[in-house]
Structure formats: structure tokens, C-alpha cells
Amino acid sequence: MLNGAGMRAYVCAEAVDMRKSIDGLSAMVEPVFAADPFSGHWFVFLSKSRAKVKILYWDRHGFALWYKRLERGRYPSAEAISKSGLSMGELNAYLEGIDLSNTHRLAAVHATRIS
């Protein structure tokens, strides 16, 4: 389940029926995210109550589906973060219940050489 720095997580802004499994969710990736389900990126789907989350990703040999149900509380609204992908660190923070709509990330540094 380890992923590189280039991996992104994309969150669906609309609630999803949690009865959907790998086939149903993978069929939603292209129309919802305009992305390739085989890209290796992670696709995050929340239930209507935002107490359940499913994450779908391709891991070279097949699709993997990760599922979590909160016993108390709800995940923050996904509308603000659904417009752009999340880094794996931001996804971990979101899954911990941190509202990312009020946070600021450092700008990426694109280095071309070592001094």
C-alpha cells in the first residue's frame, strides 16, 4: 500500500452508494473524475452520511478496495478538496478527520540541480 510522491488521491464530491464494490466504483472513475482507473491514483468515495469511505486503486496486479467506517463523527465535506487531487499526506490527514479546506500547503519546489 506504499505509494510514491507522484501519487494523488481524488475525492468524489457527491455521495456514493456504499453497496458498490470494485466493479461499480471502477466504472465511475472515468465519468466522475475524468481519469484512468488504471493510473494507480487513489479514488475516494464517501457515503451520504460521510461516516464511511471507500478508496479504490490499481496496484499493478488488480484493483484494491480500502473501506473504513467511523464509529463516531463524520469526515469533513469533500466539496472543497474534490476540485484538485490530494497528496498522500493530505489524504492521511483527511482520513484522520482534519478539515483541509482551512489549511494551506507549501508550494512545491522544482529543483533542477544541486548547488
Secondary structure, DSSP 8 states (H G I E B T S, - for coil): ----TT--EEE-SS---TT--HHHHHHHHHHHHSS-TTSS-EEEEE-TTSSEEEEEEE-SSSEEEEEEE-SSS----STTTTTS-B-HHHHHHHHTT--GGG-------------
